[in-house]
């Protein structure tokens, strides 16, 4: 497992290493959630973009199928 060391600024900010940003598609403006765990901090997307569309296109999109497709596509990209 690769580890990264980051420094916290006086404003409480950290820089996520470029390799991690690219791997997980973290880009400017994206909202992330930090969740404390017993082992450290979990960093994840704030919302699932497909869930945001749910109300707009309820009949147009099968969310479960779309999420599975995206999940499988991301797995392929990581290989």
Secondary structure as GFF3:
##gff-version 3
##sequence-region A 1 79
A	DSSP	alpha_helix	18	24	.	.	.	ID=ss1
A	DSSP	beta_strand	32	37	.	.	.	ID=ss2
A	DSSP	beta_strand	40	45	.	.	.	ID=ss3
A	DSSP	alpha_helix	49	53	.	.	.	ID=ss4
A	DSSP	alpha_helix	63	78	.	.	.	ID=ss5
###
